[in-house]
Amino acid sequence: MNRLPVFTKARVRDAAVTVALHVAPVAALFAGALLTASMASAQTAAPGAQANADPAMIKRGEYLAKAGDCIACHTAPGGKPFAGGFKMVTPMGAIYATNITPDPETGIGKYTEKDFDRAVREGVAKEGHTLYPAMPFPSYAKVRQEDIQAMYAYFMHGVAPVRQPNLKSEIPWPLNMRWPLKFWNMVFLDKTVYKDDPQKDAVWNRGAYLVQGLGHCGACHTPRGVGFQEKALSEKGKPYLTGAVVEHWFASNLTGDPNVGLGRWSEQDIVQFMGTGANKHASAFGGMVSVINHSLQEMTPQDLTAMARYLKSLPGVGGNGSPPYAYDPAITQTSLRKPAGNAGAKVYATYCMYCHGADGRAFSPLLSPLAGNPNVLEGNPVSLINVTLNGSDELIIKGMPAPYPMPKFADVLSDRDIADVLTFIRQGWNNKAGAVSEADVAKIRKATGQEAD
């Protein structure tokens, strides 16, 4: 019932920036690699638009595009790779991912390497206007020039061109204006390319480069400020990777906190999770499923190890200061023997126990444990509510679907039932997390379109 999403800019200084903040939120909620529709509408090719067609560079660019998870946002369900059309619903209206195939009319075929570089790392379109930060260019700004060159080679020579016009944004005027974002960039965008920390070894630096840059982990896992900017872009900022709510999921804490973070995970636990979507502590759900399916499982063991090494170096931040979790089965066993006296225990015994176990430890990594799971211990229960209502997409590892995906219970359990069972889980096996209210569940049910007819 809890598939943990491990891995889902700053005050405003003048009135112009204030205007920008009404536009920026549209995109800042998303971590996908979304290029602006203007990239597809360029009508003239600049001189020297041909990318390096060296096969080795193209292959390297393909790997880097997977590390950046570009396909997840730029491919519609059932659509052709990178042809756009993926719908993202925002509070101000829907936006659609753009065609980034090398088609010269509807894609980015007329983009020069310089155009590509500027759009990816600076958030500026070929025609000069500023992009919504739906593409996480604040993270991509750290990507090195040689990696941009390789990715450009891949998109120009390794991706099949698809003639598919882009769909217009459904954001109404004036919220769809882009020019105020120039001021947002002036305040929040740091264009500094990642530089190795001489006090750290090569493995740590490689991990930091991937997590902060192409991996853009902070786009989901770092809380945002008054301008909807990430409060920190590296470990030098205390809020970095301490978790945040994204589209009704809580992208979890990736710091070393022993309860809500990765403090009890070994380096190998993190590598296993990134490569397969599950380990003895948790399983992926929500937006993290797409990241595992399309990106992390395609990365080399060396790069996954580097990322894990970097994450394990982060001090614990964001918890409530409680002692490290310790398992205690007695807290739940008594109520499960006679569940009729406890509404949450009754729901658990009927719908949850056969997968997650009477002891809350389940059968990991095939089925996610609930006892001590960081997502269960997290103060904000939004992910638990969402996954109980809506289930989770299938993890597909090396072409094989996960055998026991989380089913949806929106049509089976009432808001009261879900509140009761989640409270039971969050307080069982010594989890010591807060109760979930019926109103909490009703809010997420409405927000995710699961209201009863």
C-alpha positions, 0 to 999 in steps of 0.5 A: 500500500506504500510504494515509496517515491524515492527519487518525484528559486529568494524573495521577489525584488520588484513588481516585474518579478511579481508578475513573473511569479504568476506565470512560473508556477505553471511549469515549476511543478513538473520535473520532466524534460519539457522543451517549449513549443516555440522550439518546434515552430522555428522556420529558418535554419541557422548556418552550421546546424548539422550535429556531429554524426559520430556513432560513438557520440550519438550513443553517448548522447542517447545514454545521457538523454536517458539519464535526463529522462527526456522520453517520459515527458516528450512521449504521449501514451501510445505515441511515438518517441519524443513526438510530444503530446503528453498532457500535463494538467496544471491549476491554470490549464493543461500544457502539452509536451512538445515534439523534440524529434529532428523533424524540420517543420514540427520538431527541432530539426532546424535547431543548431547546437547553439540553439539547443544548448541555450534552450536546455541550459538557459531556458531561452527559445530559438526565437529569443523568448523565455521558456516556462521552467517545465523543462528543468533548465535550472538543473540542466544549467549544470550540464557540461558542454561536451554532454550537451554536444553529445545529446544534440548529436543524438537528437539530430541523428539518433532519433527518428523524425516524426511529423506531428504538430504541437498542441497549444497550451490551454493556459488562458491569457494573460497567464500564458505570457512568457516575457515575465519569466525573463525576470524570474530567470534573472532572480533564480537561474544560476548558469554555473556549470557543475565543477568538481569539489576538490575535497571529494573523490571522483565517484562522489563528484560524478554522483553529485553531477548526475543528481544535481544536473541531468537527473534533476532530482531536486526538481521534485524532491526539493521544496520550493519558495515564494517564487516557486523556485527550488530553495536549494540546488545543491547540498550547500543549501539546507533544504536540498532534497528534503522532500516536497509535494508534487501533483498530489504525491510527496516526493520523499526526503533523500537526505540521511534522516533515519526515519523519513529519509535514507538514513537506514538505507545502505549504498547498495539499497539505494542502487537496488532501488534505482535499478529495480524500483524496489528494495527491502525498505520500499517500492516505487510509486507515483511519478517515480515509476516513470523515472525507474522505467525510462531512466534509472534502470538504463544507467550503468552500475557505476553511475548508480553507485556514484549517485548513491554515494552522493546521496548517502553523504547528505546529512539528515534534514527534514525529519522531526528529530525522533530516534531512529525507527525500531520495529515492534510487532506487538503494537499491531498484532493484538488488534489484528487478532480481533479486528472488529474492535478497530475500524482500521484493523478491520479494513487492513485485515480484509484488504491489505494483510495478504500482501503486506503481512500481519507483521507489516514487513510484507515480502520485499522486494516483491511487495512493499513493507509498511513497517518503518517505510520512510513514506509511512513515517513521513509527516505528510500522508498525501502519497499514502492517500493517493496510492490507496485511492489510485494505485500505481503504474506498473514497474517494468524492469528489463521488459518484465512487469512487476508481479504485484502492482498496487491496485486502486481502492477508490471504488472499493473503500470510502474516505472514512475507510481509507482514513482509518486504515492509513491511521492504523498503518501509520501507528502500527509496528512502532511507526508513530506517524500522525493520523489521517483524517477523512477530510484529507482523503476527500481532498485527494479524491477530488483533486485526482478525479475519483469523486463518486458519480 
